[in-house]
Amino acid sequence: MIMFLYFLIVVFFISSGVYKKRYIRNMASKNVYSEKISIIIPAKDEENNIETILTSCLNQNYSKELYEVVLINDRSKDKTLELAKKFEKEFKNLKIITIKKKESNLYGKQNALDVGIKNATGDLILITDADCKINKNWVRRMSKYFAGKDLGMVIGKTEITHMQNPNFLYRLQTVAHRFLMEIAQVPIMFGYYTSGIGNNLAFRKNAYIKIGGYENLGESILDDEILIRGFARKGYKLAAGFTKNSIVETNPMKSYKELFNQHKRWIVGSLNIFTPSGLLVFVQYFFNIYTIYSLFTGDKSVIFKLIGDYLLYSKLDIENGRILRIVDKIAIVFFVPFYITALGTAAIINPKTNWKEQKYKKKILKK
């Protein structure tokens, strides 16, 4: 019965694709957003990525008079600032702010974002990360969602950058990332929220001010989730950005250890059963532990879970350009229960995580 319930949930997510097409049509707007826009980019030790993201942000298919790029150099020890300053002479709409010392109680990235937003002159805020890639129509597409609509925030889509001759690690994380995006965006179509990924967000600055900003929301490893939750709780309308031009690309993890640590950091940040994402983490943890139990005890109902996962990964793979072979999907179906169980157990036993040489610890089950 438990596994059949899981199967029904999977069927719902798969069938949501039909509604997604209608949702995209309803969100389409012929209007053009005409107010000023600010792109916020927090950067800490990003010398290998900073030129790429600045080049793409500063060469948008959008009037340079109507948008600015605010780079927050967050105590970088490498050549991030030196490389960024090379862009200042050519691009007058680039603003570089350097944080030399953290003066708030907010976590590192939260603090950088808060500083950037406070110094932004745009009415609409767009956020991405320094290690991401955006297309030339990103600003135009994300801003159009707000044209003539009463929206507070748009949660954009993120994809893993395409790799030539992908290995199993790449295939695994692309499917995992697609799944996370489904969990974040599908509920929004039906008026609910769970979570989001902070490297592709857009929101109105006045709404950010009205909810009190990060200082009022409190510290969190997941700056994106706490911000989304803050907007939702204050009654602001949220929307999901599915279109091609609203997609941001992010680099894949290079090792299983990097991927595990990234996912553990996200889970530690979500370990609060009183939030939607926290509840989802516990539900996933339970289902996958039960899957392992069923596999070893011979419970035949586990077939519903395995078939459901195979169908789900197949659907995600179709949307991702069909990079998975049948053997990959079968391997992932059996690998994921053990992976999720290990992740959840590690996060519960040791809710400590590192990001950019900063250590964080999450208090579990905190309202």
N, C-alpha and C positions, 0 to 999 in steps of 0.2 A: 504493500500500500504506500509506504514511504517513497519507494523508488518510482512508483507510478505517478505520484504527485510531482516528483522531480521531472519526469518525462513530460507531464502536462505544462509545466513551467517553461521547459525548453521549446515545446511546440508553440507556446504563446510568443516567445521571442523570435522564433523563425517566421511566424505568420505576421509579425509586426512590420515586416518589410513592405507589405501591401499598403498599410496605413502610412508608412514612411514616405512613399511617393506622393500621397495626397497632402501630407504635412509639408513637404518641400514646396509643392505648388501653392499652398496657402500662405507660406512664408515669403514667397516671391514678391518683390516690390519693384515697381518701375520708378519709384521716387529715388532721389539721390540725397544722401545725408549732407547737409551744407554747413554744419557747425565744425569748429576746430577739433582735431583729434590728436591724442598723445599716445605714442607707443612707448611702453615702459619695458626696459630690458635690464633685469638684475644680472650682474656678472661678477663672479669671483674666480680668479685664476683661469681665465678662458682665452689665453693667448692663441690657442689652436683653432678657436671658433669665432673670435670676435670680428674679424674682417669679413667673414662670410655673412654673418647675421646683419652687420651694419650695411654692407653693400646692398643686400636685398631689401632692408627696411628703408634705406635712403633713396632707393630707385623704384619706388612704387608708382603704379599707374594712377596717380592721384596728385592733385595740385600741391606743390610744396608749400604754398601759402596757407594751406588748410590743415597741415599736420606737422607734428614735431616728433623727434625721436629722443627720448630721455634715457640715457645710459647711466645706470647706477654701478659705479665701480666699488664693490663691497670689499675693501681691505685686501685687494689682490696683491700677491707677492711676486707675480710674474710680469710679463710685458703687456698685460691687458690694457692698461691705461696708455702706455706709450704707443701702441698700435691704434688705439681708438682716436687719439689726438690727431693722427694723420688725416682724419676725415673732416676735422673742424673747419679747415680753410675753405674746402670746396662746398661743404654743406652747412648753410647757415641755420638750418632747422634741426641741427644736432646739438643737444645739451648734455654735457657730461658732469655728473655729480659724483664726487669721491667721498666715501665714508671711511674716515681714518680710525674712528673708534665708535663702537656700538654704545649708544647712550640710552637705549630703551630696554625694557624687559622682554621684548619680542624676540622670537627666534630669528636667526640670521637673514633668511630670505624674506620673511615677513617684514622685518625692519627695513630692508632695502626697498621692497615694494612700497611700503608706507611713505618712505622718504621721497621716492619717485613720484607717487601720486600727488603728494602735497605740493611738490614743485612743478607739477604739470599744469599747463595753461589750457589744455583741451577740455571740452565738455564731455567728450567720449574717451574712455580709457581702453586701450588695447594692450594686452600683456602677452609676451612670449619669453622664451628662455634664450640665453646666449648660444647654446649648442643646437639650436633649431634652424630649420630652413623654411622660408616662406616664399610663396609665389608673388609675382608682381601685382596681382589683383587682390591680394589679401585684405588690404585696408579698405578698398572699394567694396568688396563683397561683405565683409564683417560689418561695416558701417551701414550698408543698405538695409540690414535687418532692423535697424532702429528708425529708418526713415518712415515717418507717418504712423509709427506703431508705439504703443504704450508699453515698452519693454524696459526692464531694469538691467538684465544681463543676458548675454548669449554665450553658451558653452560650445566652443568650436571643436572640430574633430582633429585628432592627431594620429599620424601614421608613422610606422617605422620606415626609415629611408631604405629604398630598394637596394638590394645587394646582388651583384652578379655571382652566379654559382653558389647560391645560399646553402649553408650547412644546416644541421638539425637544430642547433642553438638558435639560429636566425628564424627558422620556421616556427619553432616553439614560441619565441617571444612575439612574433608578429600575430600569431593566433591569440596569445594571451592579451596582447594590447588591443586587438579588435574586440575581444570579449569585454574588456574593461570599458571600452568606448560604448558598447551596446548597453552595459549596465548603467552607464552615466546618462546616455542620451535617450534611450527608448522610454524610460519612465517620464521624462520631461514632456514627451509628446502627449501624454495622458494627464498632465498637470501635476506630476509628482517630481521629486528630486532625490537623488541618492548621493552622487559625487561628481567629480569632473577632474580634468587634468589641467593644471594651471599654466601650461605653455601655450594655451590658445583660449583666452577669455576676453570678452568685451563687456563693458558696463558703463553706466553714466556716472560721472564723477560726483554730481550732486547727491545721487543715491548712496554712494560710498560714504560721503560726509554725513548724511542723515542717519546711517546705521552706526556711526561712530568710528568707522574704520577699524583697522586691526587692533588699535589700542583698546577699543571697547569689546571686540570679539574675543580677545585673549590670545595667548600663545598656543601655537600648534605646529607640529612638524608638517602637517598638510595645510599649507597656506591657502590652497585652492578650495579644499572642502569646507574649511571654516568660513571662507568668504561667501561661497555659494549658499551655505546654510544661513548665514547672516542676512543675505538678500531675501531668501525664501521666507524666513521667519517674520520679516518686516512686510511681507505681502507683495513684494515686487515680482512681476511676471518674468519667468525664465523661458528661454527658447534654446533649441539645439541647432547648430549650424552643420548641415550635412553636405552642402554643395562642394564641388571640386575646388573652387577658388577660396573656400574658407578653411581648407586643410593646411595644417602645419606638419612638417616632417621633423622627426627627432632621430638621433643616431641610435643604432642598436647597441646593447651591451656586448662587450667583447669576450666575456667568459661566463661560465655558469655561476661562478662566485659573485661577479658583479650583478648578474641578474637576480640571484637569490637575495643579495643585500638590498637591492633596489626594492624588490617586492616586500621584503621584511620591513623596510622603512615605511612603505605605504600601509602595511597591515598594522604596524605599531601605532601609526597615526590614526587608524580607524578603530582601534580597540576601545570602543565605547558603545556598549549595546544600546544606549539611549539615542543613537543617531542612526539614520538609514544605512549609511555605509558600514557602520559597526555591526548592525544586525545582519547585513549581507555577508560580512566576513564570518560571523558565527554560524550562519546557515550553511555557507559553503564548507566550512570546517567540519560541521556535523555530517553533511551529506558524504563528504569524501572519506571521513573516518568510517562511516557506515558502509561505504563501498568496499573498503579494504576488509572490513569484518565479513561482509557478504561473500567476497571472493574466497576467503579462507574457510568459511563455514559451508560453502556450497549453496547459499541462498539464491535460488533461481531468479528472484525478483531483481537482482542486480543487472540483469539483461536490459531492463528499462533504462537504467542509468547509462550503461555502455552505449546502447543504441542512440539514446538522446544526445549524449556527448558527441558521438560520431556525426549525427545529423547537424548539430550546432556548429562543429568545426568545419564541416563541409560548406555550410552556408557562409560562414565567415571567410573561408578560403575563396569562395566564388567572388565575394566582394573585394578580396585582396589580390585578384589577378591569377588565381589558381596556381599557387606555388607549392602546394602540398601534394605529395603522392599518396596513394592509398595506404602504403606502408607507414608513412609519416602520421597520418590520421589515426591509424590503429595504435601506433606507438604512443602518441600523445594521449589517447583515451586511457591507456593503462598507466602512463607515467604521471599524469596530473593528480590523481588521488593521493599518491605517495608524496608528491611535491607539495601540494597544498597542506597536507597533514604535517609535513616537516616544517613548513613555513609557519603555520599557526602555532605549533608547539614551541618553536624557537622564539616567536614573538611573545608568547604568554610566559614562558620560563625566564626569558631575558629580554624585557621590553626596553632595551637600550639600542640605539642606532647612531651611526655617524653620517654626516653629510658635509662635504667640503671642510673636513678636519674639525667639525663641530660635533660634540656629543649631545645626544638628546635621550631623555627617558620619559616614557609615557605612563601616566597614572591610569590604570585600567578601571573601567566602570565608573568614571567620573561624570556626573551630570553636568 
